[in-house]
Amino acid sequence: MTGDADYLAIAICSAVISLTLWVTFAASRRAKSADGFFAAGRSISSWQNGFAIAGEFISAGSFLGTTGLIFSKGVDGTVILFTSVVSFLPVLFLLAEKMRNLGKYTLADVLVFRTESRNVRVVVALSTITTGTFVLLAQLVAAGVLLESVSGIPFWLSVIVAGSLMGIYVFVGGMLATTWVQVIKSSILSILAIIVCLGILAQFGFSFPKVLGAATDHAAAGDAILAPGLIFGETSALNLISYSLAFALGTAGMAHILIRFFTVPEARTARRSLGWTVALCSGFYLVVIVMGFGAAALLGDDGAQRVGAGGNLAAPVLVTELGGGVGTVGGSVALALVAAVAFASIVAVVAGVVISAAGTFARDVWPTLTRKAAVENLDDAARVREDEAQARVARIGAVAFSVIAIVLTMLIGDDTNITYFMGMAFMVAGSAHLPALVLSLNWRRFNSTGAVWGILVGLVSTVVSLMFTQALWLGEGPAPLTIQLPVIITMPLGLAACVIGSLVGEKRHGRGAHNDEKFAEMLVRAETGIGAEVAGSH
C-alpha cells in the first residue's frame, strides 16, 4: 500500500545513497583489472573485511525482517540470531584460511583446483545463482517496502530504484566499492541500532524484564510471545533443529560471503576478519532482540496492523514512535535516519550478491559457453587479456542479473517476511555447497563426479523439498512437510551424493578420477599459502 511521502526521509536517504555512490565512483579507477574488480586488488584489511562480512548479516534480514519476526513470534524469532553467530565457527575452522590460499575469485576456483572440470564450474554456477536469487528477493522486498513507506512511490517503482542502484555499485566499482559501502553502512547502522536500543530501554527505566512484561500485554500472542512454539510448534523439535542448522551451516556455503576471503592479502588476515565479524554481529543481534520485543511493547494493541502483513515495517514504525510519533519532527527525523541506513544496507548486500553471481557467470559459465580454455591454462599475456575480458563480461552479467531480480521481486510482492527467503538461500548453500567444499579440501578420493553429483542433488532436493513446505505448497490442505527449512533432509542427501559420486567416478576412470599429486599440492598450499594469490601493489 502506497504511503504518504516523507520529504525529510527522502532527503536523508538521498544523502546517504549519494555518499555511497561517491565511494563507488572513487573506487572505480581500481576496478579496471580482473583482480581489482573481483577481489579489490587483495588489499582489504582484516577489520575492513570483518565489517564487510558482518554487513552481509547486519542487513534488512536482521534489522527489518528479524525485528518483525520477534515482534510477532517472540522467542522463536531469536533462533536465527543465535545460530547466525554460531555459523561463523564452521567458516573459521573449515574454510576461511584454506579458501584464501586456494581460490582466486569464485567458489568454483576452489572446487576445480584438483580437477579443472568445466562440469563442476557449470553446476557451481547454477547453485550459486540460485542462492543469490533467494537473497536478492529477500533484500529487494525489504527495499521496496521501506522506500514505499517513506516516499509514497509504489512498491514496484521502489524495487526498480533499489535494483538499479545495486547494478551501479557493481558495474562501476566492483568488489572494492561494494566492500567500502558495506563498511560505511555497518558502522552507521550499528551506531543507530544502539541509539534505538537505549531509547527503548529508557522508556522502561532501563529494565529489559519490564520491556518483556509490556510486550506480553500488547502482543497479539500475549504471554505466548515469551514461550517457544509460535513458529516451530510446541512439539516439533525436529523443525527447530532443521531451521537452526540451515542458518548455522548455510553460512559456510554462501558464495557472496566466502568470496570475501579472496579480497585479503593473506590467510592470517582472513582468520582475523572473522573476529571482527563475530564481535560486530553479536552486539548487533542483542540490540535486535531488544528492538523486537520493544516494538511489541510500544506499538500498542494495533501494532500488528501498523507493521504490515510480513512484519517488515516493525523497526521503522518503532523508531517513528520513539521520535514522537507520526507527523512530528522527531518522528520524521528518526524514520528518515532508519530508512536511509536500512536502504543503504539493503543495496550494499544485494551488490555483494550480484558481484558474486556476475563473477560466477564470467569465470564459470562464459568460458564454457564460448569453449574458451581455462585462464589457468593460458600463457601470461593471454591470461591477462582473458582476465580483463572476464571483468567486462561480469559487468554485463551484473546488469542482467539485476534486471532478473527486479522482475522476480515485483512478481512475488511485498507480503512475505524476508527472513524466510534468507532461510531458503542458506538451505541451498548448506546442502549444495558445503559438503562439496569440505570434502574437496579434506578427502583424497573426492573428484569431479562427486562434486557434480553432490551439488546437483543438494540443489534439486532443496528446491523440491521447499515446494512441499507450507510456504510454497500449491496443493490443497496442509503441506506434506511440516519442517519449514528441511535442511536436515537435504544436507545428508548432498553429502551422500558427493561420496557416492566420487566412488562411481573412481570406478569409471580409475585413479585418474582423483589426482593424488594435485591433492598433495592442495594440502601444502592450503596450510602454508605457498603459491597463493598475493596482494597487488597499489
N, C-alpha and C positions, 0 to 999 in steps of 0.2 A: 504494500500500500504506500503510495507516494506521500511523503511528509511535507511540512512547510519548510521553506528554505531558511537556514540559519546562516546569515551572511558572515557573521564573525567566525563561525566554524569553517565556512568555506575559505575565508581569508587565511586563517591559521593553517588549515590543511594545505592550501596552495603554497604557503611559505615553506613548510616542511618538505613538500614534494620538490619545490624549487631548489632547496638545499641539496637534496639527494641527486637531482638532475645535474647540478653544478659539479658534484663529486663525480658523477658518471662521465661527463664530458672532459673533466680534468684527467680522468684515468684513461681516456680513450687513446692517448698517444702511446701508452704502454700496452695496448691490447692489439697491436698490429700483427705480431707473430703468433703462431700457434701456442707457443709456450706462454706468452703474455695473455692470450685470450682464454685458454683453457685452465691455466694454472697460476695466473697472476705473476708469472716470472719466478715462481717458487720463492717469493720474497716476503711472505706473510709471517709475522712473529707469532709466538705462542699465545700471547694474550689477545692479539687481533683474531687469530683463528679460533680461539676459545669463545670469544664474544660472537663471532660469526656462526659457529656451530650452535651455540646457545640460541642465537636468533632464529634458527630453524624450529626451535621448540617454544621459545617465548614469542609466540605468533598469535594469529587470530584463533587458532585451535585451542590455545590455553587461555589467552586473555579474554576472548569473547565466548568461544564455544564451551570451554570447561567452566567458566564462571556461570554461564547459563545452565549447564548441566547440574552443577552443585546447587544452584538456586532452586531447581525443580526436583532434583533427585537426591540431594543431600549427600550422605556419606558415600554412597556408591559412585558419585561423580568424582570423588577424590582418588579413586583407584588409579586412574590414568596418570595422575601427577606423580604418585609414588613409584609406579612402575617405570615412568619415563626417566626418573633419576637413576633407578637401578639399571636401566637399559644401557648406560654408558660402560658398565663393567665388562660385558662381552666385547664391546668395541675396543676397550683398553687392553684387555688381556689376550684377545684372539686376533685382532685385525690391525689396529692403528699403525704401529711401527712397521709391521710386515708389509702392509699395503703401501706405505710411503716408500719403502725400499724397492718394491717390485713394480708398482704401477707407473703409468705415465700420465694419462688423462682420464680414463674411464674404468669402470669395473671390469669390462671385458679385457682390458690390458693385463689385468692380474690373472684372469681365468685362462687366457691363451698363452701365458708365459711359457708353459710346458708343451703346448700342443700346436700353437699358431693355426687354430682351426677357424675357418670362416663360419662354419655352422654354429660354433659357440658364440661368436660375435653377433650373429643374427638373433639367436634366442635370447641372449642377454639384452639386446636392444629392445626386443619385443616386451620383455618383462619390465625393463627399466621405464619404458614409455608408458606401460600400463600403470605402474606405481606412480609415476609422475602425474598421470592424468587424474587419479584419485586425489592426490594432494592439491592439484590445481583447482579441482572442483570445490574442495573444502574452502580454500582461501578466496577464490573468486566469488563464491556465495556470500562469504563474510564481507568482502569488499563491496559487493552490490547492496547488501542490506545496510551497511554502515553509511555509504555515500548517499543512498536513497533517504535515510533518516535525517541527515543533516543538510542536504542540498535541495531536496524536493524533486530531484530528477528521477525518472523511472528506473526500476531495477535493471532493466536490460541495458540502458544507457550507462548506468553506473558500472556495470560489468565491462562494457566496452572501454571505458576510461581506464579502469584498473588494468585490463588486459593489454591495452596499448602502452601503458607506462612500463609494464614488465618487459615487453618486447624492446622498448627503447633502451632500458638498462642493459640488457644482454647484447643487443645488436651493436650498441655504441661502445660500452665499457668493458664487456666481458667479465671474467671472474674477479678482477681487481676491483672494479666498480661495485659489483654485487657484494663483495666482502666488506667494503667500506660502508656501503649502505646498511648492511647488517650490523656492523659495529656501532654506527650512529644511532640506529633505531633501538638496538638492545640497551644502550646506555640511557637514552631518553625514556624508554618505556619502563625500565626498572625504577628509575627515579620517580616517575609519575605514579607507578603502582604503589610504591612505598608511601607517597603522599596520600593516595586514596585510602590505603590501609589505615594510616594514622587518623584520617578523617572519620572513618567508620568507627574505630575503637574509641575516639573522643566522644562520640555520641552515647557511649555506654560506659563512661568512666574508665576506659582502657581495660575493660574486663571482657575477655572473649567468652566466658561462660554466660555473661549477660546477653551477648550477641546471639548465642545459640538459643537461649531462652526466648528472646524476641522472635527469632526465626520460626520456632515451633508455633508461636501464637499467630503468625501471619501466613506461613507457607500453606499452600493448598493441601499438602500431605500431612500437615500437623506434626505430631510427635514422630511420625514415621520418617521424617527427614533426617533424624539422628540415628536411625537404625538401618542396617543393610537390608536389601531386598527390593528397593524401588526400581532398579534396573535389572538386576540379575535374578530376582526371585528369591524367596526366603529359603528355599531348599536346594537351589541349583548351584552347588559348589563348583561343579564342572564348568558351568557357564562363566563364573567368576575367574576360575583358573585360566580358561582359554582366552578370555578377554585380556587378562593381565599379561599372559605370555605374548599376545600379539604386539603389545607395546614394549614389553621388556626385551624381547628378542628381535622384533622387527627393525629396531634402530640399526642393528648391526648389518642389515641388508639394504638400507636406504641409500640409493646411489648418490643423491644430491648431498647427503651428509658425508659419505665416505670419500667422495672426490675432493673434499676439502683438505684431506691429508696430503694430497698431491701439491698443495699450494705452499707448503712449508719447506725450508731448506734442508731439513734432516729429520731422521726418525725421532730423535730426542725431543725436538720441538713438537712433533705430532703428539707424543705422550703428554707433554706439559699442557698442550691445548685443552685436553680433556679435564685437567684440574680446574682450569678457569671455567670451563663449561659447567661442570658439576656444581661449583660454588655459586655461579650466577643463577642456574636453573633452580637449585634447592631453595635459595632465598625467594626467588620469584614465585615459586609454586606455593610456598607458605602464604604469601600475600594473596594469591588467587583463592585459596581456601577461605581466607577472611572475607574476601570480596564476595564470594558465592553465598556464604551464609549471611553476610551483611546485606546483600541485596534482598534476600528473603525476609530479613528483619526490618528493613527500612522502606521497602516499596509498598507496604500495606497489603490489604486483602485483595486488591485488584492488580497486584503485581504481575500475575500470570498474563493478563490481557495487555499490559504495558510493554512487556519484553518480547512479544511476538510468538508465533507458533513454535519456532525452533528454540526459543530462549536465547537467541544470539545477541539480543539488544540489552541483556541484563546489565552489563558493565556500563554502556553509555547512559542508560536510564538512571542507574545508581549514581554516577558522578554528577549528573544533572541535578538530582535530588540533593546531594551533598553540597552543591554550589548554591542552592537556594530555590531550586525548582524551575519548571518550565516558564520562560518569559522573563526571568530575572537576569541581570548582567552576570552575576556569579554563576548561575546555571549555564548560561551560554558560553562563558569562558571555559568552564570545566568540560562541557561537552566538546567544545572546539579542540581543546588540547588532546582529549582522549581520541576523538575522531581522527585528528591529524596523525598522531603517533600510531594508532592502530592501523590506519590506512597505509602509512609508510611501512609498517611491519608486514602487512599482507603482501604488498607489492615486492618487498625485499625477498620474502620467502618464495613467492612464485617465480621471481627472477632466478633464484638458485635452482629451482626445479627445471626451469626452461633451459638454463645453460647445461644442466646435466643431460637433458633429453636431446638438445642440439648437438652436444659433443658426441653422444651415442650415435646419433644419425650420421654425423660427419665422419666419424672414425670407424664405426662398426657396420653401418648399413650402406653408405655411399660407396665405399671401395668394393663391396660385394656386388652391388648393382652395376657398377661400371667395370667390374672384373679387373680392377687395378691390383697390383701387388701390394702386400702389406708394407707400410712405411719402413718397418724394421729391416726389410729385405733389400732396400734401395741403397745406393751409394750416398755419400754425404750431400752432394749437390742436389740430387734428385729428392732426397729426404726433406731438405729444406723447402724445395718447391712444393712438394706434396703436403707438407705441414701447413704452409700458407694457403694452399687450395682448400684444405680441410677447414681452416678457420673461416674462409669465405662461405663454404657450404654450411657451416654451423650457424652463421648469421642468418642465412636464408631459412634454415630449419627452425631457428628460433621464432622467426616471423610466422611460419606456417603452423608451428605448434601453438603459438599464442592465439591464432585465429580459431583453430580447432577447439581449444579450451574455452574460448569466449562463447562459441556456438553451443557447446555442450552445457555450459553453465546456464545459459538462458533457457535451454530446454528443460533442465531439472527444476528450475525455480528456486524460491527463497525460503521454503518452509521445512527444510531438513536441518537438524543440528549438525554443524560442520564437524564436530568431533568424531561422529560415526564414519564419515568419509575418510578422515585421517586414519581411523582404525582399519579400514579396508586397505589403505596403502601400506600400513605396517604389516598387515597379514600377508600380502603378496610378497613383500620384501623378506619376511621371515621364512616363508615357505619355499620361495623360488631361488633367492639369492644366498641366504645364509648357509644352508647345507653345502652348496657347491663351493662357496668361498672357503669354509673351514676345511673341507676335505681336500681342496686343491692345495692349500697351504700345509697340510699335515699328513696326507696319505699318499704313499709312493705309488700305489696301483690306480689311483684316480686318473681318468683320462677324458678325452673329449666326448666320447659316447656317454659316459656317466654325467658329464656336465649338461649335455643337451637333454638327456632323459630327465635328470633331476629338475632342471629349470622349467621344462615344459610341464612335467607332472605337477610341480608346485604351483605354477601359474594357472593351469587349467583346473586343477582341483579347487583352488581358491575361488576362482570365478564361478564355477559350477556350484560349490557348496554355499556361496553367498546368495545365489538365486533361490536356495531353499530355506533361507532365513526370513524372519518376519519383515525385515526392512525391504527386501527385494522380491518377496513371494508374490507371484502373479495369479496363483490359483485361488480357489475358493476355500474358505475355512482357515484354520490356523496353519502356519507354516510347518513343514515336517521337522525342521531343525529348530530347537529352542535355544541352541547356543548362538549367540549373536555374532561372534567372530570365531568360527570353528578352526582356529589355527592348531588346536590340539589334535585335529584330524589331518590337516593338510601338511603341516611341517614334517611329521613322521613319513608321510607319503613321499614328499620331496626328497627326504634323506634316503629312504629305501630305494627310490628310483636312481639316485646318484650311485649307490653301492651296486645295485643290480646292473645298471647300465655299464659301469666300469668293468664288472666281471664279464659281461657279454662282449664288450669291446675287446677285452684282453683275449677272450676265447677266439674271436673272429680274426684278430690281427696279430695275435701272439704278443711277445714282449714289446713290439713296436707300438702297441697301443699306449704305453706309458714310457716316457723317455727317462731312464734312470740317471743319465748324465745331467739332463735339464733339471730333474728333481734335486739332485745334489747341488747344482748351481743355485737353484732357487733357495734352498735352505741357507746356504752361505750368504747369499745376497740379502735375504730377509732378516737374518740375525745380525749381520755386520754392516749392511749398507754398501758394501763394495760393489761398484758398478751401477749404483742407483743414480737417478737424475739428480743434478746438483742445482743450487740456486744460480740463476743468471746474474750477470753483473749489471748494475744499474748506476 
